[in-house]
Amino acid sequence: MQLDSLLDGNLDEILSQEFKTISEDICRMLATEGKAIVPYLPGLPYFSNLPTAGKKQVVETLRFYQELCHSQLAEGYRINDSLSFTWRAFRRLGLVPRADLFSHITDEDIVEIYSTDHIQLFRNFAFFDFCSYTLEELHTNEWWALFARDEEITTRIIQEAGKVFSGEVQETFAPDIPKHVLREIRSADRLSQTMEIRRMSPLYRNKKVAAVIVLEKVEMLQN
């Protein structure tokens, strides 16, 4: 038992160091795009409280973004180029979009991809133009613990995404979701923004719907 505890302790320390190294690398690359993002809080308070399995998942998620960024830069593209960065994510995730999707994406859009069980698979870095959370906070907390919006809006978002997953909607469409306010609830800055969900579209794997992509327009509000 003591040996198992020692091994787990060593693994946790290795994962903590990996998390620091990867998140610092991502933030350095984003700094070249003018995005001043803090990788983690002193002492890794949120990451340290995760179980070992949770730490592994967070490290793997961040490594996915790190590899995407390095691949993007190695081919001469900017990380902030939403079209190429999103297409790169599709290839890594094995997802196929609708043919018209890229005619709707702009560099100003926040682009998010969710699986059929509502797990976020990808978010482009335009998000950080409107967010004051660290990478640690974003990747170790549930969405509802960091942001707040009216419950009615959340219900509408789930309903509209459900139309994609059920096959009711098989094309890129403008969902019936009103423009609304999204608020940070645990950050020091407590930023608020208006969000317009402009488009949703199905993504396929082996010709079956495997995910939904969401395009959002956001404007910062003065606190």
N, C-alpha and C positions, 0 to 999 in steps of 0.2 A: 504494500500500500504506500509506504514511504517512497519507494522507488518510482511508482506511478505518479505520485504528487510532484516529485522532483522533475520527472520528465515533462509533465504538464507545465510546471513553472518555467522550465527552459524553453518550451515551445511558445508559451505566452510571451516571453521576453524576445524571442526571435521574431514573432509576428508583430510585436510593437515596434521593433526596429525596422522591419520591412515596411510597415505602415508609414513611419516617419520618412523613410528614404523615398518611397514612391510618391507620397503626397507632396513632399518638398520639390521633387523633380517636376511634377505636374504644375505646381505653382510657379516654378521658374519658367517653364515654357509659356504659361499663360501671361506672365509678366511681359514677355516679348510682344504680346497683343495689347498691352496697356491695362491688363486686369490685375489689380492688387488684391490677391486672395490670400488669406491666412490658412496655412495647411492644418493646424491643430492648436488646441489650447495647451498651456503648460501642464505637464503631468498626464496628458491624455486621459482626462477624467471620464469621458464617455466610452472611448475605445477600451480602456482598462476594465470597465465594468461588464463588458460583453463576455459571454462564455467563449471557450476556445473555438468552438465551431462557428460562432458569430464573427470572431476576429478573422478566421480564415476566409469567410465569405466577403467581408469588407475588403480585405487585402486583395482578393481575386477581382473584385469589382473595380478597385482603383487600378490594379495592374492592367485590366482591360482598357481603361481610359489612357493610361500611360503609353501602352503599345499603340493605341490609335493615334495619339499625339505624335509619337516618334515617327510612325509610318507616314503621317500627313506631312510632317516637316521634311522627311527624307525625300519625298517626291516633289518638293518645292511648293507645296500648298500652305496657306495660312490655316491655323487652327480655327480662326474665326470665320472661315469660308464654310457656311452652313451646308451648302449643296454638296461639296466634295466630302466634308467630314461626316455628314449623314449617310452618304452613299458608302463610305468606308465602313461605317457601323453596320449597315445592311449586310455587306459582304462578310464581316466577321461574325455576325449573328445568324447568317444563313437565311435572311429574309428577302422577299421579293415584293416591291411596291407596285401600286397601280401605275400605269404608263403616264398618267397626267400629273402625278404627285409633284414632280419637281418644278412644274410650271407655277406652283403655288408657294414654294418655299422662298423666303427672302433672308438676307443676312441679319435682319432685325428680329426675325421670329425666334421665339423659344421653341425648340423641337424636342418632344418627348416621345418615347416608345414604351408601351406597356404590354405585358404578356396577357394571356387570357385569364390568368388568376390575379391580375392587377398589380403585378410586380414591375417596377420600373427597370427597364433593360438599358435605357440610354437617355441622356439629356445633353443637349449641346451646351456650349459654354456661354452663349448669350444670356443664359439664366443668371450668371454672376454679375451682370450689369445692374441687376435689381435685387441683389441678395447680399446680406452682411454676415451670413453664417460661415463658419469654417468648413473645410472638407470633412473634418472629423464629425462635426455636429450633423451635417447633412447625411453622412453615410452610416451613422450609428443610432439615429433616432427615427421613429415612425414619422411620416409626413404630418399627421394630425397633431403631433407633439411640438412641431416647429411652426406650423402655419395654421391660420384660421380663416374660414370663409363661412357664409351662411350655409346651414345644413341643407336647405332647399337646393342650393346650387350644387353641392356635392352629390345629392341624389340625382339631379338632372345629368351631371357628368357621367355618373355610373350608368344611367339609363341610355344615354346616347352612345356610350362605348358598347353597351350591351347589344345595340342594333348591329354593330359591326361583328361582334363575336357570334351572334345568332344567325348571321347571314341575311338579315332583313335589309341591310344596306350593304351594297357590294361595290361602292364607288367612293371617290373623294367627295365629301359633302360638308356643308356649313351646319354644324349642330345647333339645335334649338336651346342655346344656353345664353342667358343675358350677360352683358358685361357686368363685372362685379369686383369687389374689393378683396384683396388677399393681404393678410397681415402677418408679420413675424411676431411670435408670441413669447420667444425665449431669448432673443438676441439683445445685446446692449443697445442697438440702434432702433429696434422696433420699427423697421421700415414697413411702409404700406404701399400698395400699388393697385392700379386697376388692371384687370385681366380680361381680355377678349379671346375666347377660344374660336379661332377663325375657321379651322378645318380639322376634320378627322378623316382617316383613311385606313382601310384594311391592309395588313401586310401578310404575306403568304409564305408558308414553308411546305414543300411537297404538294402544292396546289390547294392547301387548306389554310384557313385563317389561323394565324399563330400569334398575331399581335395587332395593336392599333397604334398609329402614329397621330400625334396631336400637335397642331401648330397654334401658337399663342402669341398675341400681341400684348405687350405690357407697357404701362406708363407709370412712372414713379409719382407718388403723392407726397406733398409736403407734410411732415409730421407737426 
